[in-house]
Amino acid sequence: MDMPEKTIHDLEELKEYAAGFVATLRGGETIGLVGELGAGKTAFVQEVARALGVESAVTSPTFVLMGFHKTGAGAAARGIRTLCHVDAYRLKEESELWEIGFGDYVGKPDTVIFVEWADRVPSLRGLPGYHELKIGFDEGEVRRLSWDAASSPPLQDKPE
């Protein structure tokens, strides 16, 4: 199932898009985020976190590489209890991510994983439940969001 490319004009539209996307999550997904510096990868994760009811501050885990956030009651009731946020920007080698225990969370049914700079970790593409969102600049502050056809696109319908 293909999700159409989306043009985002402001933070309110990003918030709405993220909330709609969160409604499709079932747990166990790994979402790769690809885009230039400043494209909005962290902003997208922050809006996803908000929609999942995360109360802790969500910032890019640039130096710690991987951060975890407890979701709110609504997401937990759907079985999603943890948001794992990864920043692969500073990885020298892809193996570094696996060495810090990333694999322990992949496919875990109560966790959703977001990996910024996913293009630095090509092995993600082989994971079951992997989806890749490309965030690009358009004119001015406008962003283009598009799901990579090579990844398995997320469901568009809300879970039952």
Contact map, one row per residue, 1 for C-alpha under 8 A:
1110000000000000000000000000000000000000000000000000000000000000000000000000000000000000000000000000000000000000000000000000000000000000000000000000000011110000
1111000000000000000000000000000000000000000000000000000000000000000000000000000000000000000000000000000000000000000000000000000000000000000000000010100010000000
1111100000000000000000000000000000000000000000000000000000000000000000000000000000000000000000000000000000000000000000000000000000000000000000000110000011010000
0111110000000000000000000000000000000000000000000000000000000000000000000000000000000000000000000000000000000000000000000000000000000000000000000110000000000000
0011111000000000000000000000000000000000000000000000000000000000000000000000000000000000000000000000000000000000000000000000000000000000000000011110000000000000
0001111100000000000000000000000000000000000000000000000000000000000000000000000000000000000000000000000000000000000000000000000000000000000000011100000000000000
0000111110000000000000000000000000000000000000000000000000000000000000000000000000000000000000000000000000000000000000000000000000000000000001111000000000000000
0000011111101100000000000000000000000000000000000000000000000000000000000000000000000000000000000000000000000000000000000000000000000000000001111000000000000000
0000001111101100000000000000000000000000000000000000000000000000000000000000000000000000000000000000000000000000000000000000000000000000000011100000000000000000
0000000111111100000000000000000000000000000000000000000000000000000000000000000000000000000000000000000000000000000000000000000000000000000011000000000000000000
0000000111111110000000000000000000000000000000000000000000000000000000000000000000000000000000000000000000000000000000000000000000000000000000000000000000000000
0000000001111111000000000000000000000000000000000000000000000000000000000000000000000000000000000000000000000000000000000000000000000000000000000000000000000000
0000000111111111100000000000000000000000000000000000000000000000000000000000000000000000000000000000000000000000000000000000000000000000000000000000000000000000
0000000111111111110000000000000000000000000100100000000000000000000000000000000000000000000000000000000000000000000000000000000000000000000000000000000000000000
0000000000111111111000000000000000000000000100110000000000000000000000000000000000000000000000000000000000000000000000000000000000000000000000000000000000000000
0000000000011111111100000000000000000000000000000000000000000000000000000000000000000000000000000000000000000000000000000000000000000000000000000000000000000000
0000000000001111111110000000000000000000000000000000000000000000000000000000000000000000000000000000000000000000000000000000000000000000000000000000000000000000
0000000000000111111111000000000000000000000100110010000000000000000000000000000000000000000000000000000000000000000000000000000000000000000000000000000000000000
0000000000000011111111100000000000000000000000110010000000000000000000000000000000000000000000000000000000000000000000000000000000000000000000000000000000000000
0000000000000001111111110000000000000000000000000000000000000000000000000000000000000000000000000000000000000000000000000000000000000000000000000000000000000000
0000000000000000111111111000000000000000000000010000000000000000000000000000000000000000000000000000000000000000000000000000000000000000000000000000000000010000
0000000000000000011111111000000000000000000000010011000000000000000000000000000000000000000000000000000000000000000000000000000000000000000000000000000000000000
0000000000000000001111111000000000000000000000000000000000000000000000000000000000000000000000000000000000000000000000000000000000000000000000000000000000001110
0000000000000000000111111100000000000000000000000000000000000000000000000000000000000000000000000000000000000000000000000000000000000000000000000000000001111110
0000000000000000000011111110100000000000000000000000000000000000000000000000000000000000000000000000000000000001000000000000000000000000000000000000000001100010
0000000000000000000000011111100000000000000000000000000000000000000000000000011100000000000000000000000000001000000000000000000000000000000000000000000000000010
0000000000000000000000001111100000000000000000000000000000000000000000000000001100000000000000000000000000111111000000000000000000000000000000000000000000000000
0000000000000000000000000111110000000000000000000000000000000000000000000000000000000000000000000000000001111111100000000000000010000000000000000000000000000000
0000000000000000000000001111111000000000000000000000000000000000000000000000000000000000000000000000000001100011100000000000000111100000000000000000000000000000
0000000000000000000000000001111100000000000000000000000000000000000000000000000000000000000000000000000001100001111000000000001011100000000000000000000000000000
0000000000000000000000000000111110000000000000000000000000000000000000000000000000000000000000000000000000000001111000000000000001111000000000000000000000000000
0000000000000000000000000000011111000000000000000000000000000000000000000000000000000000000000000000000000000000011111100001000001111000000000000000000000000000
0000000000000000000000000000001111100000100000000000000000000000000000000000000000000000000000000000000000000000011111100000000000011110000000000000000000000000
0000000000000000000000000000000111110000100000000000000000000000000000000000000000000000000000000000000000000000000111100000000000011110000000000000000000000000
0000000000000000000000000000000011111011100000000000000000000000000000000000000000000000000000000000000000000000000010000000000000000111000000000000000000000000
0000000000000000000000000000000001111110000000000000000000000000000000000000000000000000000000000000000000000000000000000000000000000011000000000000000000000000
0000000000000000000000000000000000111111000000000000000000000000000000000000000000000000000000000000000000000000000000000000000000000000000000000000000000000000
0000000000000000000000000000000000011111100000000000000000000000000000000000000000000000000000000000000000000000000000000000000000000000000000000000000000000000
0000000000000000000000000000000000111111100000000000000000000000000000000000000000000000000000000000000000000000000000000000000000000011100000100000000000000000
0000000000000000000000000000000000101111111100000000000000000000000000000000000000000000000000000000000000000000000000000000000000000010000000000000000000000000
0000000000000000000000000000000011100111111110000000000000000000000000000000000000000000000000000000000000000000000100000000000000000010000000000000000000000000
0000000000000000000000000000000000000001111111000000000000110000000000000000000000000000000000000000000000000000000100000000000000000000000000000000000000000000
0000000000000000000000000000000000000001111111100000000000000000000000000000000000000000000000000000000000000000000000000000000000000000000000000000000000000000
0000000000000110010000000000000000000001111111110000000000000000000000000000000000000000000000000000000000000000000000000000000000000000000000000000000000000000
0000000000000000000000000000000000000000111111111000000001000000000000000000000000001000000000000000000000000000010000000000000000000000000000000000000000000000
0000000000000000000000000000000000000000011111111100000001100000000000000000000000000000000000000000000000000000000000000000000000000000000000000000000000000000
0000000000000110011000000000000000000000001111111110000000000000000000000000000000000000000000000000000000000000000000000000000000000000000000000000000000000000
0000000000000010011011000000000000000000000111111111000000000000000000000000000000000000000000000000000000000000000000000000000000000000000000000000000000000000
0000000000000000000000000000000000000000000011111111110001000000000000100000000000100000000000000000000000000000000000000000000000000000000000000000000000000000
0000000000000000000000000000000000000000000001111111111000000000000000000000000000000000000000000000000000000000000000000000000000000000000000000000000000000000
0000000000000000011001000000000000000000000000111111110000000000000000000000000000000000000000000000000000000000000000000000000000000000000000000000000000000000
0000000000000000000001000000000000000000000000011111110000000000000000110110000000000000000000000000000000000000000000000000000000000000000000000000000000000000
0000000000000000000000000000000000000000000000001111111000000000000000111110000000000000000000000000000000000000000000000000000000000000000000000000000000000000
0000000000000000000000000000000000000000000000001111111100000000000011110000000000000000000000000000000000000000000000000000000000000000000000000000000000000000
0000000000000000000000000000000000000000000000000100111110000000000001110000000000000000000000000000000000000000000000000000000000000000000000000000000000000000
0000000000000000000000000000000000000000000000000000011111000000000011000000000000000000000000000000000000000000000000000000000000000000000000000000000000000000
0000000000000000000000000000000000000000000000000000001111100000000000000000000000000000000000000000000000000000000000000000000000000000000000000000000000000000
0000000000000000000000000000000000000000000011001000000111110000000010000000000000000000000000000000000000000000000000000000000000000000000000000000000000000000
0000000000000000000000000000000000000000010001000000000011111000000000000000000000000000000000000000000000000000000000000000000000000000000000000000000000000000
0000000000000000000000000000000000000000010000000000000001111100000000000000000000001110000000000000000000000000000000000000000000000000000000000000000000000000
0000000000000000000000000000000000000000000000000000000000111111111000000000000000001110000000000000000000000000000000000000000000000000000000000000000000000000
0000000000000000000000000000000000000000000000000000000000011111100000000000000000000111110000000000000000000000000000000000000000000000000000000000000000000000
0000000000000000000000000000000000000000000000000000000000001111100000000000000000000000010000000000000000000000000000000000000000000000000000000000000000000000
0000000000000000000000000000000000000000000000000000000000001111111000000000000000000000000000000000000000000000000000000000000000000000000000000000000000000000
0000000000000000000000000000000000000000000000000000000000001111111000000000000000000111010000001000000000000000000000000000000000000000000000000000000000000000
0000000000000000000000000000000000000000000000000000000000001001111100000000000000011110000000000000000000000000000000000000000000000000000000000000000000000000
0000000000000000000000000000000000000000000000000000000000001001111110000000000000011100000000000000000000000000000000000000000000000000000000000000000000000000
0000000000000000000000000000000000000000000000000000000000000000011111000000000001111000000000000000000000000000000000000000000000000000000000000000000000000000
0000000000000000000000000000000000000000000000000000010101000000001111100000000001110000000000000000000000000000000000000000000000000000000000000000000000000000
0000000000000000000000000000000000000000000000000000011100000000000111110000000011100000000000000000000000000000000000000000000000000000000000000000000000000000
0000000000000000000000000000000000000000000000001001111000000000000011111011000111100000000000000000000000000000000000000000000000000000000000000000000000000000
0000000000000000000000000000000000000000000000000001111000000000000001111111000010000000000000000000000000000000000000000000000000000000000000000000000000000000
0000000000000000000000000000000000000000000000000000100000000000000000111111100000000000000000000000000000000000000000000000000000000000000000000000000000000000
0000000000000000000000000000000000000000000000000001100000000000000000011111110000000000000000000000000000000000000000000000000000000000000000000000000000000000
0000000000000000000000000000000000000000000000000001100000000000000000111111111110000000000000000000000000000000000000000000000000000000000000000000000000000000
0000000000000000000000000000000000000000000000000000000000000000000000111111111110000000000000000000000000000000000000000000000000000000000000000000000000000000
0000000000000000000000000000000000000000000000000000000000000000000000001111111100000000000000000000000000000000000000000000000000000000000000000000000000000000
0000000000000000000000000100000000000000000000000000000000000000000000000111111100000000000000000000000000000000000000000000000000000000000000000000000000000000
0000000000000000000000000110000000000000000000000000000000000000000000000011111110000000000000000000000000001100000000000000000000000000000000000000000000000000
0000000000000000000000000110000000000000000000000000000000000000000000100011111111100000000000000000000000001111000000000000000000000000000000000000000000000000
0000000000000000000000000000000000000000000000000000000000000000000001110011001111100000000000000000000000000110000000000000000000000000000000000000000000000000
0000000000000000000000000000000000000000000000000000000000000000000111100000000111110000000000000000000000000111000000000000000000000000000000000000000000000000
0000000000000000000000000000000000000000000000001000000000000000000111100000000111111000000000000000000000000011110000000000000000000000000000000000000000000000
0000000000000000000000000000000000000000000000000000000000000000011110000000000001111100000000000000000000000011110000000000000000000000000000000000000000000000
0000000000000000000000000000000000000000000010000000000000011000011100000000000000111110000000000000000000000000111100000000000000000000000000000000000000000000
0000000000000000000000000000000000000000000000000000000000011100111000000000000000011111000000000000000000000000111100000000000000000000000000000000000000000000
0000000000000000000000000000000000000000000000000000000000011100110000000000000000001111110000000000000000000000001110000000000000000000000000000000000000000000
0000000000000000000000000000000000000000000000000000000000000100100000000000000000000111111000001000000000000000001111011000000000000000000000000000000000000000
0000000000000000000000000000000000000000000000000000000000000100000000000000000000000011111000000000000000000000000110010000000000000000000000000000000000000000
0000000000000000000000000000000000000000000000000000000000000110100000000000000000000011111100000000000000000000000000000000000000000000000000000000000000000000
0000000000000000000000000000000000000000000000000000000000000000000000000000000000000001111111011000000000000000000000010000000000000000000000000000000000000000
0000000000000000000000000000000000000000000000000000000000000000000000000000000000000000011111010000000000000000000000000000000000000000000000000000000000000000
0000000000000000000000000000000000000000000000000000000000000000000000000000000000000000001111110000000000000000000000000000000000000000000000000000000000000000
0000000000000000000000000000000000000000000000000000000000000000000000000000000000000000001111111100000000000000000000011100000000000000000000000000000000000000
0000000000000000000000000000000000000000000000000000000000000000000000000000000000000000000011111110000000000000000000000000000000000000000000000000000000000000
0000000000000000000000000000000000000000000000000000000000000000000000000000000000000000001111111111000000000000000000000000000000000000000000000000000000000000
0000000000000000000000000000000000000000000000000000000000000000100000000000000000000001001001111111110000000000000000000000000000000000000000000000000000000000
0000000000000000000000000000000000000000000000000000000000000000000000000000000000000000000001111111111000000000000000000000000000000000000000000000000000000000
0000000000000000000000000000000000000000000000000000000000000000000000000000000000000000000000111111110000000000000000000000000000000000000000000000000000000000
0000000000000000000000000000000000000000000000000000000000000000000000000000000000000000000000011111110000000000000000000000000000000000000000000000000000000000
0000000000000000000000000000000000000000000000000000000000000000000000000000000000000000000000001111111110000000000000000000000000000000000000000000000000000000
0000000000000000000000000000000000000000000000000000000000000000000000000000000000000000000000001111111111000000000000000000000000000000000000000000000000000000
0000000000000000000000000000000000000000000000000000000000000000000000000000000000000000000000000100111111000000000000000000000000000000000000000000000000000000
0000000000000000000000000000000000000000000000000000000000000000000000000000000000000000000000000000111111010000000000000000000000000000000000000000000000000000
0000000000000000000000000000000000000000000000000000000000000000000000000000000000000000000000000000111111110010100000000000000000000000000000000000000000000000
0000000000000000000000000001110000000000000000000000000000000000000000000000000000000000000000000000011111110000100000000000000000000000000000000000000000000000
0000000000000000000000000011110000000000000000000000000000000000000000000000000000000000000000000000000011111010000000000000000110000000000000000000000000000000
0000000000000000000000000011000000000000000000000000000000000000000000000000000000000000000000000000000111111111000000000000000000000000000000000000000000000000
0000000000000000000000000111000000000000000000000000000000000000000000000000001100000000000000000000000000111111000000000000000000000000000000000000000000000000
0000000000000000000000000011000000000000000000000000000000000000000000000000001111000000000000000000000000011111000000000000000000000000000000000000000000000000
0000000000000000000000000011100000000000000000000000000000000000000000000000000111110000000000000000000010111111100000000000000000000000000000000000000000000000
0000000000000000000000001011111000000000000000000000000000000000000000000000000101110000000000000000000000011111110000000000000000000000000000000000000000000000
0000000000000000000000000001111000000000000000000000000000000000000000000000000000111100000000000000000011000011111000000000000000000000000000000000000000000000
0000000000000000000000000000011110000000000010000000000000000000000000000000000000111100000000000000000000000001111100000000000000000000000000000000000000000000
0000000000000000000000000000011110000000000000000000000000000000000000000000000000001111000000000000000000000000111111000000000000000000000000000000000000000000
0000000000000000000000000000000111000000110000000000000000000000000000000000000000001111100000000000000000000000011111000000000000000000000000000000000000000000
0000000000000000000000000000000111100000000000000000000000000000000000000000000000000011100000000000000000000000001111111000000000000000000000000000000000000000
0000000000000000000000000000000111000000000000000000000000000000000000000000000000000001000000000000000000000000001111111101000000010000000000000000000000000000
0000000000000000000000000000000111000000000000000000000000000000000000000000000000000000000000000000000000000000000011111100000000000000000000000000000000000000
0000000000000000000000000000000000000000000000000000000000000000000000000000000000000001101001000000000000000000000011111100000000000000000000000000000000000000
0000000000000000000000000000000000000000000000000000000000000000000000000000000000000001000001000000000000000000000011111111000000000000000000000000000000000000
0000000000000000000000000000000000000000000000000000000000000000000000000000000000000000000001000000000000000000000001111111100000000000000000000000000000000000
0000000000000000000000000000000000000000000000000000000000000000000000000000000000000000000000000000000000000000000000001111111000000000000000000000000000000000
0000000000000000000000000000000100000000000000000000000000000000000000000000000000000000000000000000000000000000000001001111111001000000000000000000000000000000
0000000000000000000000000000000000000000000000000000000000000000000000000000000000000000000000000000000000000000000000000111111001100000000000000000001000000000
0000000000000000000000000000000000000000000000000000000000000000000000000000000000000000000000000000000000000000000000000011111101000000000000000000000000000000
0000000000000000000000000000010000000000000000000000000000000000000000000000000000000000000000000000000000000000000000000011111111000000000000000000000000000000
0000000000000000000000000000100000000000000000000000000000000000000000000000000000000000000000000000000000100000000000000000011111000000000000000000000000000000
0000000000000000000000000001110000000000000000000000000000000000000000000000000000000000000000000000000000100000000000000000001111100000000000000000000100000000
0000000000000000000000000000111100000000000000000000000000000000000000000000000000000000000000000000000000000000000000000001111111110000000000000000001100000000
0000000000000000000000000000111100000000000000000000000000000000000000000000000000000000000000000000000000000000000000000000100011111000000000000011001111000000
0000000000000000000000000000001111000000000000000000000000000000000000000000000000000000000000000000000000000000000001000000000001111100000000000011001010000000
0000000000000000000000000000001111000000000000000000000000000000000000000000000000000000000000000000000000000000000000000000000000111110000000001111000000000000
0000000000000000000000000000000011100000000000000000000000000000000000000000000000000000000000000000000000000000000000000000000000011111000000011111000000000000
0000000000000000000000000000000011110011100000000000000000000000000000000000000000000000000000000000000000000000000000000000000000001111100000111100000000000000
0000000000000000000000000000000000110010000000000000000000000000000000000000000000000000000000000000000000000000000000000000000000000111110000111000000000000000
0000000000000000000000000000000000000010000000000000000000000000000000000000000000000000000000000000000000000000000000000000000000000011111111110000000000000000
0000000000000000000000000000000000000000000000000000000000000000000000000000000000000000000000000000000000000000000000000000000000000001111111110000000000000000
0000000000000000000000000000000000000000000000000000000000000000000000000000000000000000000000000000000000000000000000000000000000000000111111100000000000000000
0000000000000000000000000000000000000000000000000000000000000000000000000000000000000000000000000000000000000000000000000000000000000000111111000000000000000000
0000000011000000000000000000000000000000000000000000000000000000000000000000000000000000000000000000000000000000000000000000000000000000111111100000000000000000
0000001111000000000000000000000000000000000000000000000000000000000000000000000000000000000000000000000000000000000000000000000000000000111111110000000000000000
0000001110000000000000000000000000000010000000000000000000000000000000000000000000000000000000000000000000000000000000000000000000000011111011111000000000000000
0000111100000000000000000000000000000000000000000000000000000000000000000000000000000000000000000000000000000000000000000000000000000111110001111100000000000000
0000111100000000000000000000000000000000000000000000000000000000000000000000000000000000000000000000000000000000000000000000000000001111000000111110000000000000
0011110000000000000000000000000000000000000000000000000000000000000000000000000000000000000000000000000000000000000000000000000000001110000000011111000000000000
0111100000000000000000000000000000000000000000000000000000000000000000000000000000000000000000000000000000000000000000000000000000111100000000001111101010000000
0000000000000000000000000000000000000000000000000000000000000000000000000000000000000000000000000000000000000000000000000000000000111100000000000111111010000000
0100000000000000000000000000000000000000000000000000000000000000000000000000000000000000000000000000000000000000000000000000000000000000000000000011111110000000
0000000000000000000000000000000000000000000000000000000000000000000000000000000000000000000000000000000000000000000000000000000000000000000000000001111100000000
0000000000000000000000000000000000000000000000000000000000000000000000000000000000000000000000000000000000000000000000000000100001110000000000000011111110000000
0000000000000000000000000000000000000000000000000000000000000000000000000000000000000000000000000000000000000000000000000000000011100000000000000000111111000000
1110000000000000000000000000000000000000000000000000000000000000000000000000000000000000000000000000000000000000000000000000000000110000000000000011101111100000
1010000000000000000000011000000000000000000000000000000000000000000000000000000000000000000000000000000000000000000000000000000000100000000000000000000111110000
1000000000000000000000011000000000000000000000000000000000000000000000000000000000000000000000000000000000000000000000000000000000000000000000000000000011111100
1010000000000000000010010000000000000000000000000000000000000000000000000000000000000000000000000000000000000000000000000000000000000000000000000000000001111100
0000000000000000000000110000000000000000000000000000000000000000000000000000000000000000000000000000000000000000000000000000000000000000000000000000000000111110
0000000000000000000000110000000000000000000000000000000000000000000000000000000000000000000000000000000000000000000000000000000000000000000000000000000000111111
0000000000000000000000111100000000000000000000000000000000000000000000000000000000000000000000000000000000000000000000000000000000000000000000000000000000001111
0000000000000000000000000000000000000000000000000000000000000000000000000000000000000000000000000000000000000000000000000000000000000000000000000000000000000111
